[in-house]
Amino acid sequence: MEYHGSKNWEGLLDPLDEGLRGEIIRYGSFVEAAYQSFDFDPSSSTYASCRYTKSTILERSGVDRYRVTKNLFATSSIPLPRWIEKLPRWVQVQSSWIGYVAVCEDKNEISRLGRRDIVIALRGTATCLEWLENLRATLTHCNVDNDNEKIHESMVEAGVLSLYTSGTTKCPSLQQLLQQEILRLLKLYGEEPVSLTFTGHSLGASLAILAAYDIKTIIKHSPHLSVISFGGPRVGNRSFRHQLEKQGTKILRIVNSDDLITKVPGFFVEESNDVVHEHNARVTHITEWIQTNVNDSRWVYANIGHELRLSSRDSLQLNSINIATCHDLKTYLDLVNGFVSSTCPFRAGARKMLNKATTIPSIK
């Protein structure tokens, strides 16, 4: 349970605990399976759908011991003009396959974990409309739960919220699909010990955090719930972070300090009471001034969860440092594989663990 955040990963991140290293890489393989199963070919008639049947998604990606129970789709709410019908089909795709729900069914793995694990794996940005949603980077009211008294204070990125809550007559929203499936699985397994693990990369990391918040909100006595995210951008404001902390949602963010995506969108201004040692009063006044003047612009984000910070520059395996390489999921998993501690960033002779034939596009 400590590897899943029961004690907020205290003493496990620096130096990186070997057991936690294995768990992070293991959950990263679920996200890889989502990428490998997605049809990226814009000329294909099945573009933006899952290339495999539900029963073979994990098998084809080399992930075992789990069974996929539900395919997940995300829908953009951006209105399309009539003339867009004249453009290629890949430009028009409004709903696309974004991941899946999987349940551990291996008795030995359940015994090792001490519970039945349910994984929600989500890929990063792929379609044209998803990229456009990413540009909707201002904060908006988090209205996933209208019964929450403080919902007006919690704000999240507009594009992420749109992809989570939007749906069509033919395709339910990602929110509806997840809520229905998780409630079904929890009812199915009754009193059996269960945990929920949300994992995603880039856009999928943001959606994983929002989905975890939503599920924790609607299920009053939910099982242990954690998020393991890779290369996620900022997703919400301080109030959203406080709500996550209050409900007990455990979030581990794996961040590459050379990855620009993790530094956007908006501004990040830390709370003054979080700064333990501030020797320069002038800097304090400037920080407070920024907070006061940009707080109402819906551009002030907060860092969420606990962070494992890595750096591409510390890896002996990377021949070049560029935006695409630094953000790639495989880069993240290689960095996790080699990371030791902040004083000894990368272990000598660390080998790549993910030598798979399928090539994942560099930018998600």
N, C-alpha and C positions, 0 to 999 in steps of 0.2 A: 504493500500500500504506500510505502514511503516513495517508491519509484514513481508512483502516480500522484504524488503531491500531498499525501496525508499530513506531512510535517513541513510543507512548503519547500521541499527539496533542500532543507538545511543540511549543510555539510556534505552534499552530494555533487555540487557543481564545480567547486574549485578547491582541490583537484576533482576532475570528473570521475565519479564512481564507475567502476567497470560494469556493474549490473545495470546502472542507469544508461550507460553508453549503449549497451545491447538493446535495451527497451526503446530508446530513441530511434536507433537504426531500424528496429523491427517495425515501429509504427511508420517510419518513413517509407518502408517497402509497400505499405498499404496505399500511400499517396502515389507512389510510382506506378502501382497497378492501375490507378485511376487514369494516369497519363497514358500508359501503354494501351489501355482499352478504348481510349477516345479516338474517334475518326477525325484526324486533322486535315484530311485531303479535301480542299474546297471543290474539287471537280467530281467528288464522289456523290452518288445519290443518297448516301447515308451520312453525309457530313454532319458533324456535331452530335452524332449519336454514339452509342456504345458498339464497338466492333464485335463484341463477343456476347454469347448468351450469359444470362445471370449465373448459371451453374459453372461456367468455365472461366469467369473473369480472373479469379485468384489463381486457379491452376495454371493458366497460360502465362501468368506473371511470376510464377514461382513462389507464390505465397500459399502456405498450407495451414491446416488446423482450424480454419474459419470457413464459413459458408455465407455467401451473399444472399440476403433476404429481401433487399429492396433497392431498385435503381432510383437515383435522385436526379432531378432536373431543376435548373434555374432559369427564370424568365425575366427578361428586361421589360420595364414599363415605358421605355422611350417610345413615343408615338411615331409611327412610320408614315411618311407622305405617300400619296397614291402613286406618284411617278417612280417610287422605288421598285415597283413590280417589273420595271424594264431593266433593272440591274441584275447581276448574277445572284443565284439563289443564296450563296454563302453570305451575302450582305444582308439578306432578309431574315435570317434565322433568329427567331425571337426566344425560343426555348431550346435549351441544349442540355445534354447529359453531363452532369458535373461530378458524379461520384456515386457512392453506394453505402448501404448499411450491411455490416457483416457480423455474424455471431460465432463465437468460439464453440466448437463442438467436439474438440479433442479432449478426452478424459485426462490425459497426462498434462496437457496445457492448463486445463481448468484446475487441476490439483496444484500445479506449480504456482499459478496466480492466486489460488485460494478463492476463486470466484469465477463465474462465467462472464467473459468480457464481450461487450458489444462495441464495435468500432464504427465510427462514421468518418469516412475518408472523402476529402474534397480536393479536386484539382484547382489549378490557377486559371487565369484569364486565357481564353482561346478564341472566342468569336468576335466579330466586328462590334456587335451591340454590347458585349461585355467590356470591351475596351472603352466604348463610349460611356458606359456606366462608371468606369473608373475615373473618368474626367469630372463626374459629379462629386467633387471632393469636399464640398461644404458639409458641416454637421447639420443634422436634422433631428427632430424629436423622435426618440425611440418608442414607437407606438406598437410594439409587438404584443404588449399586454395592456389593454385599456383599463384594467382594474387596479393597476399599480398606482398608488397615490403620488409617487415621486417620478412618474414616467415623464412629466414635462421637463424635468431637470436632466434626465439622461438623454444624451444625444450621440448619434453614431453617423458614420459617413453615409451620405444620401444614396450613392450608387450601390453600396453593399446592402443597405436596407431594402432598396428596390429589388435587387436580385433575390433577396431572401423572401420577401412578402408578396411579390407579384405573381400572378398566374393568369391563365386563359381558360376559356370554356373547355378546351381540349387537354390542357396540362395544368394540374393543381400547382400551387406555389411550393417552393422548397420547404417553407415553414409547415404547410399542411402535410406534405409527404413525410417529413421527419416526425412531426407530432404523432400522426396516426401510427407509424411503424414502431416508434419507441414505446408508445402506450400499449400497442399490441404485444410486443415482445416482453414487456414487464409483466403484463397480465399472464402471458403464456408460461413464464418461468416462476410465477407466483412468489413464494417465500425464499426461493433459491438465492444465495448471494450473487449479486450482479454488479458490474461496474460499466459506466459509459465513458468511452474514450473518443473524443473528437480530434481529428488530425487533418491538417491541410497545409498547402504551400501557397504563398502569395495571396491572391484573392481568396483561395480556399482557406487560408489561415484566418482571414478576417471573418469569413462566413462561419468558420468553426467556432469562433469566440461568440458571435452573435447568436448562433444556434444553441450553444451551451447555455448562454444566459436565458434564452427563451424556454428551453426545456426545463431548466432549474426553476423557472418562474411558474410554469403551469403544473409541475409535479410537486406537490407539497412535501412529500416524503420520498424524494428521489434517491436512488443509490449513489454511491461515490461517483462523482463526475469530474473529469479532468480534460484539459486541452493540451495537445503537444503540437505547436505550430512551427512552420519553417518559413523564414523570409517574409513574414507578414508585414504589411504597411500599418500605419496607425489606423485605429478603427473607431475610437470614441473619446468622449471628454472625461473629466474627473468624476462627475456624478455617475457616469456609466461604470467607471472603474470601481467606485465606492459600492455601487449596487452589486457588482460581481463579487467583491470581497465580502460584503454582508451576507450574501447567499451561500458563500463557501465554495464557489467555483474555483478550481485549481487550474492555473494556466502557466505553462512553461513555454516561453518564446525562445526559439533558437535563432540567433541573429548573427549575421556576418557583418562586421563593422565596415566592410568595404562594399556592401550592397546598398545602393542608393534607394532602392524600393522601401527599405525599412525606415528611411528618414522622411518619408512623405505619407500623407499629404499634410498641408497646414503648418501651423506653428506648434512647437512644443515648449511650454514654459512651465518649469517645475514649481510646485508649491513652495513658498518660502519656508514653511515649517519642516520641509523635507531636507533643507540644506542645513546640515549639522554645523559645519564650520564655515562661516562667511566672514572673511577678514576685511573685505572691502565694502564699506557702507555705500559707496557710490554705485557699485554693481547691484547692490540690493535695491536701491532706489530705481535704477534702470529697469530691473526685473519687474518691480511692482508697477512701474509706469506702463510697460508692455502689457502686463496682465490687464490693467485697467482699460487700455485703449483698444485692445484687440479682442477682449473677452466677448463682446457682443457681435463680433463679425462672423461667428460660426466657423472660425478657422483655428481655434485653440484646442489641440488634442492632448491626451495624456498617455503616458506609457502604461501598459496594462500587463499584469502578471509578473512572474519571476523570469529572469533572463539568463540564458547561457550565451555569452558573447564570444564569438570566434572571429578569426580574421584570415582572409585568403592569403595575405602577405606572409603569414606564418607557415603556410603549407609548402612543402618541398615538391608536391605533386603538380602544382599549377605552373604551367610555363608562361602564362600571361595573365594580366589583371585587366579585365574589361567588364563593362556593365552586365553583359549577358552571362558571362562565366560566373561572376560573383553572385548572381541571383539564381542560377541553375540549381535545381533540387539535388542533383548528383554531387555538386560542389559542396552543398550543405552536409550531405551524408558522409562524404569523404573527410570533411573538416571534423565532424563529430568523431569519426573513426580514429583520427590522429591526435585530437586535442588531449593535452595532459592537464595543464593548469595555467594560470596567468603568468607565473614565473617561468614555466617551461611550456610554451604554447603548443609545440608539436613534437610528438615522439619520433625519434629517428627510425627509419625503415618502415613506417606505417604503410600498409598496403591498401589498395583500393578493394573494397569488399563487394562492389556492385558491378561486376563485369557482365553485363547483360547485352544481348544482341540488339534489343530494341533501342533506338535512339530517340530521346525525348527532345523536342524543340527547346532551344536555349532560353528563350524568354517566355515566361508564363504570364 
